Structures are given as C-alpha cells and as structure tokens.
Amino acid sequence: MSIVQTMTQSNFQDALKNDSNFSYDGTEALYNYYEEYSEDMGTPFEFDAVAIRMDWSEYDSLAEAYKDYAYEVTDDMTDEDIIAYFEDNTTLIELDNGHVLLMTY
C-alpha cells in the first residue's frame, strides 16, 4: 500500500526550503523541472525532499559551479563554454536571478 499526496507548487517549495540552501527561484525551477519530467514520462513523480537536496546544488554563478568541480575558469572562457561543459555532463538549469542549479554528477 502507498499513500500519495498531491503537492502544490507552494507545498513543494516549502518542503525544499526547510534545511536547504535553495533560493525561492531555485525551488520554483525544480518544481517546474519535475512537473515537466512527470508529464514527459507519463507517470507521477514521487516527491522525496532528501533525494532532491542530494541530487541538486544551487550556485551563485556558472563560474562558482565550475570551480566547485575543481576546474579553473580561465580568461578566455565564456559562460557559453561553461554551459556547454555542464550540458555535456549533467543537467543545468539557469535561473533568472543569475544563479544556476546543477544536478550532482
């Protein structure tokens, strides 16, 4: 037997904001990501706040995310270079506030 709860965007965001470093924009983007994922797969998404917190990190900038993976940002690198790198290796979500969400890999 399982218990299913339909979550509103507000419930989703509140659950992720507790004990996490996600911004409001970050939780909104994650809600939209999982909602679209669920629709594309044709199956409900089973919410697990702990798993989401472990799977994703929010960074203040692309450069910060790139540096966190022990890579030095050089003067000749553009944001497009960093985006291309992450898109080749994981899922990247750019936020309107300049932050980025990166699925841990």
Buried (B, 14 or more C-beta within 10 A) or exposed (E): EEEEEEBEEEEBBEBBBEEBEBBEBBBBBBBEBBBEEEEEEEEEBEBEBEEBBEBBBBBEBBBBBBEEEEEEBEEEBEBEEBBEBBEEEEBBBBBEEEBBBBBEE
